[in-house]
Amino acid sequence: MMEDPGAIGDGVSNEGVVKSARRVIEVFEFFADRRRPATVGEVAEALGYPQSSTSVLMRSLVRLRYLDYDRDTRRFVPTVRVALLGGWVHDQLFSDVSLLKLMQRMREETGDPNTSILLGMQNDIYVQYIHVLQSHPPVRFYVTPGSLRPLCRAAIGRVLLSLKPDVEVLALVRRINAEERDAEKRIRPTELLAELDRVRQQGYAYTEGTVMPGTGVIAMEVPTPAGQPPMALGIGSSIEHLRSARDHLVHMLGAALEPYYQSRGRQRR
């Protein structure tokens, strides 16, 4: 389907519109209409784009975690991060139950104004925080949405690693250590595997000062639909608050996520 070069959508002029921004929106609209994964070629043909530039655009969206890529089928599909972009608008109009509202309620229930709620997924050898509800004011714990943290050190990253077989974890550790110039910061595989066993047994990950001095995170898996990359939800706060309220926060996090496990027909670890 070739586009009209002088119009966007229902006859809206192209004048003053950045081409790359328009193409991103059109890619998302393509998937909204298609409702299933697609290859670069299928996207390029449907939207009338050159295949080379379409490939660059799609892979950029994968790096930003707005798209997920299946190497076996060579198909792309939007991630939950796309849904979160306008989720708050939908929630205000239609829904009483949503992940965004759950995060808002959790921040209110923690009892500490310096607490942030984090939603993250894997981006190569890192965790990328795709949605963040900052503390008020954001003094002790501040994470910018879209920012990256080491996969092996962040609590959310350890939850995501705990979902993988050990052989895959070890392959990631080799890559992480190969890129780490400081020998003291390299990951010890046996220690990491032991920690991941603890995460699997207790159902959550807990870290102190591994990413940000004086702060820590408690994190659990968020069950995701089939075809979507795994996600994890975390509570970030001062070490003092996490230590004093750890049992309460673990229970609160588990109770908040229980409906998501039930909707996926799973039991929480």
C-alpha positions in Angstrom: 0.0 0.0 0.0 1.7 3.2 -1.2 1.1 6.3 0.9 0.0 9.6 -0.5 3.1 11.7 -0.2 1.1 14.8 0.5 -1.2 13.5 3.3 -1.2 11.6 6.5 -4.2 9.5 7.5 -7.5 11.2 6.7 -6.1 13.9 4.5 -3.9 15.7 7.1 -1.1 17.6 5.5 2.5 16.3 5.8 3.8 19.8 6.1 5.9 20.4 9.3 5.9 16.6 10.2 9.2 14.9 10.7 9.3 11.9 8.5 10.9 9.6 11.0 8.3 10.5 13.7 5.5 9.8 11.2 7.0 6.4 10.3 7.2 5.3 13.9 3.5 6.1 14.4 2.6 4.4 11.2 4.5 1.3 12.2 2.5 1.2 15.5 -0.8 1.8 13.6 0.1 -1.0 11.2 0.5 -3.5 14.0 -2.7 -2.2 15.7 -4.5 -3.1 12.5 -2.7 -6.3 11.7 -2.8 -7.7 15.3 -0.1 -10.3 14.7 3.7 -10.3 14.3 5.2 -9.2 11.0 8.6 -9.3 9.1 10.5 -6.2 7.9 9.4 -7.0 4.4 5.7 -7.2 5.3 5.9 -3.8 7.1 7.8 -2.2 4.2 5.4 -3.5 1.6 2.3 -2.4 3.6 3.5 1.1 4.3 5.4 1.7 1.1 8.8 2.2 2.8 12.2 1.2 1.5 13.1 -2.1 3.1 16.6 -1.0 4.2 15.3 2.0 6.2 12.4 0.0 7.5 14.9 -2.6 8.9 16.9 0.2 10.6 13.7 1.7 12.1 12.4 -1.6 13.4 15.7 -2.6 15.0 15.9 0.8 16.7 12.4 0.2 18.2 13.7 -3.2 19.4 16.6 -1.6 21.1 14.2 0.8 22.8 12.0 -2.2 23.8 8.9 -1.0 21.9 9.2 -4.0 19.6 10.3 -7.6 20.3 12.1 -9.7 17.6 11.9 -13.4 17.2 15.1 -14.6 15.6 13.6 -17.9 14.5 10.6 -16.5 12.6 12.3 -13.1 11.8 9.1 -11.4 12.9 8.6 -8.3 15.1 5.7 -7.7 17.5 5.0 -4.7 19.8 5.8 -5.1 23.5 3.8 -4.0 26.5 5.7 -0.8 26.5 3.7 0.4 23.5 0.4 -0.3 25.4 1.7 1.7 28.4 2.3 4.8 26.4 -1.4 5.6 26.4 -2.5 3.2 29.1 -3.2 6.0 31.5 -5.7 7.6 29.1 -7.6 4.3 28.7 -7.6 3.7 32.4 -9.1 7.0 33.2 -11.9 6.4 30.6 -12.7 2.7 30.8 -10.8 0.5 33.3 -10.6 0.0 37.1 -7.9 -2.7 36.8 -4.6 -2.2 35.0 -0.9 -2.5 35.5 -0.5 1.3 35.7 -3.2 1.6 38.4 -1.6 -1.3 40.2 1.7 0.6 40.3 0.0 3.8 41.5 -1.7 1.9 44.3 1.5 0.2 45.3 3.3 3.5 45.6 0.6 4.8 47.9 0.6 1.7 50.0 4.3 1.5 50.7 4.0 4.1 53.4 7.3 5.9 52.3 7.3 9.0 50.1 10.8 8.1 48.9 9.7 4.9 47.3 9.6 4.4 43.5 7.8 1.7 41.5 9.7 0.2 38.6 8.6 -1.9 35.6 11.4 -3.4 33.6 12.3 -5.9 30.9 15.5 -7.3 29.4 17.3 -5.3 26.7 20.3 -7.4 25.6 22.6 -7.6 28.7 20.8 -4.9 30.6 17.5 -4.2 32.3 15.5 -1.4 30.7 13.0 0.4 32.9 10.0 0.9 30.6 7.8 2.6 33.2 8.6 4.3 36.4 6.5 6.0 39.1 9.0 8.3 40.9 9.0 9.0 44.6 7.7 12.3 45.8 10.0 14.2 45.8 12.5 12.0 43.9 15.4 12.4 46.3 16.7 9.1 47.4 15.7 6.8 44.5 15.4 8.2 41.0 15.4 6.2 37.8 14.8 7.7 34.4 12.2 5.8 32.2 14.1 4.1 29.4 17.4 3.9 31.3 19.5 0.8 31.5 21.0 -1.0 34.5 23.3 -4.1 34.6 21.2 -7.2 34.2 23.1 -9.2 36.8 23.1 -6.5 39.5 19.6 -5.1 39.4 16.9 -6.9 41.3 14.6 -6.8 38.3 17.4 -8.2 36.2 17.9 -11.1 38.6 14.2 -11.9 38.4 14.4 -12.1 34.7 17.5 -14.2 34.8 15.9 -16.6 37.2 13.4 -17.4 34.4 16.2 -18.7 32.2 18.0 -22.0 32.2 21.5 -21.9 33.7 23.2 -22.4 30.4 21.6 -19.3 29.0 22.5 -17.3 32.1 26.2 -18.4 31.8 26.2 -17.3 28.2 25.0 -13.8 29.2 27.5 -13.7 32.1 30.4 -14.4 29.6 29.2 -11.5 27.4 28.8 -9.1 30.4 32.2 -10.0 31.8 33.9 -9.6 28.4 32.6 -6.0 28.2 33.5 -5.1 31.8 36.9 -3.5 32.0 37.0 -3.4 35.8 38.0 -6.9 36.9 36.5 -6.3 40.4 33.1 -5.7 38.8 33.0 -8.9 36.8 30.3 -11.4 37.7 31.3 -14.6 39.5 29.1 -17.2 37.7 28.8 -19.6 40.7 27.7 -16.8 43.0 25.1 -15.5 40.5 23.7 -19.0 39.9 23.4 -19.5 43.7 21.6 -16.2 44.0 19.2 -17.1 41.2 18.4 -20.3 42.9 17.4 -18.2 46.0 15.2 -16.0 43.8 13.4 -19.0 42.4 12.9 -20.5 45.8 11.6 -17.4 47.5 9.8 -15.9 44.5 11.4 -12.5 44.5 14.8 -10.8 44.2 16.3 -8.3 46.8 19.3 -6.1 46.3 21.0 -3.4 48.3 23.3 -0.8 46.9 24.1 -2.8 43.7 22.9 -0.1 41.4 22.5 3.1 43.5 24.2 3.7 46.8 22.0 3.7 49.9 19.0 2.2 48.0 17.7 -1.2 47.2 14.9 -2.9 45.3 12.5 -5.8 45.9 11.3 -7.3 42.6 8.9 -10.0 41.3 8.0 -11.4 37.9 4.9 -10.0 36.1 3.2 -12.8 34.1 3.0 -11.6 30.5 0.9 -12.9 27.6 2.2 -15.5 25.2 4.6 -13.9 22.7 5.6 -11.0 25.0 9.0 -10.7 26.6 9.1 -11.3 30.4 8.8 -8.3 32.8 9.4 -7.7 36.4 8.0 -5.2 38.9 10.1 -3.6 41.6 9.8 -1.5 44.7 12.8 0.9 45.0 13.5 2.8 48.2 16.1 3.5 50.9 17.9 0.5 52.4 16.6 1.5 55.8 12.9 1.4 54.7 13.3 -1.9 52.7 14.9 -3.6 55.7 12.3 -2.4 58.2 9.3 -3.2 55.9 10.7 -6.1 53.8 8.1 -8.7 54.8 5.2 -6.2 54.3 6.5 -5.1 50.9 7.1 -8.7 49.7 3.5 -9.6 50.8 2.1 -6.4 49.2 3.9 -7.0 45.9 2.8 -10.7 45.8 -0.8 -9.8 46.6 -0.9 -7.1 43.9 0.4 -9.5 41.2 -1.7 -12.5 42.2 -4.6 -11.6 39.8 -2.1 -11.5 36.9 -0.9 -15.0 37.8 -4.5 -16.2 38.0 -5.3 -14.7 34.6 -2.4 -16.6 33.1 -3.4 -19.9 34.8 -0.2 -19.9 36.8 0.8 -20.1 40.5 3.2 -17.6 42.0 6.5 -19.1 43.1 
